[in-house]
């Protein structure tokens, strides 16, 4: 038969065990956070590793598992911060075991161990091999470039890097398409609410399409000749028609052309003037006429 003291002691032990079982375990929390943050860093890192260059990702609205390059980068950064903070707490909570790795097995005092040297060598080899582009590190980096570059082969390149940041007016100029026709082609393609000063990325986001799709609508083959005005693009416009559309005095335009060694009548098209001078693209003539 248990005495009152024995019963009280047993009850105390039971209470302590109950509390210990149900107490919040900070070490468990931190360990799980570190593990999950590391896992998500790996996943987001893979997402960034296979992603195309920014100019292609932004232009084509590239996604994988529903997330674009910027979203993968945001996740990677945020979980890297969580990992660093949680790792700091993990080190603080497990300081003594960690300190044991820095002690000699014989003297139990702080001192150099072979494991230290091995760890330093591993990290040093990776650092030096990457910086000096030595195989297998350079081989892996070249493979990474091929993986990322493969997306560029499958999609049309933007007319200039990060063309999604251009306004529609600027994009039309890059495409050698008059602004009037560009807006008409966009409307015909079902792309709504386009204005000359709206950025291509903003218009694409508003219509839930890619910036590339906006450009394809503007430069659609066979449609330009059927649009408003003498032609679908600036190259098809006569000098007189272009000056009228741009609000530039015809004589001023001819004077600017003459100053650059170009004799041009009002009836010549921009493309003909460019060919006459030996320019590769009509844009170079447009820059002269505008006085850029």
Buried (B, 14 or more C-beta within 10 A) or exposed (E): EEEEEEEEEEEEEEEEEEEEEEEEEEEEEBBEBBEBBBEBBEBBBEBBEBBBBBBBBBBBBBBBEEBBBEBBBEBBEBBBEBBEBBBEBBEEBEEEEEEEEEEEEEEEEEEEBEEEEEEEEEEEEEEEBEEEEEEEBEEEEEEEEEEBEEBBEEBEBBBEBBBBBBBBBBBBBBBBBBBBBBBBBBEEBEBEEBEEEBBBBBBBBEBEBBBBBBBBBBBBEEBBEEBEBBBBBBBBBBBBBBBBBBEBEBEEBBEBBEEEEBEBEBEBBBBBBBBEBEBEEBBBBBBBBEEE
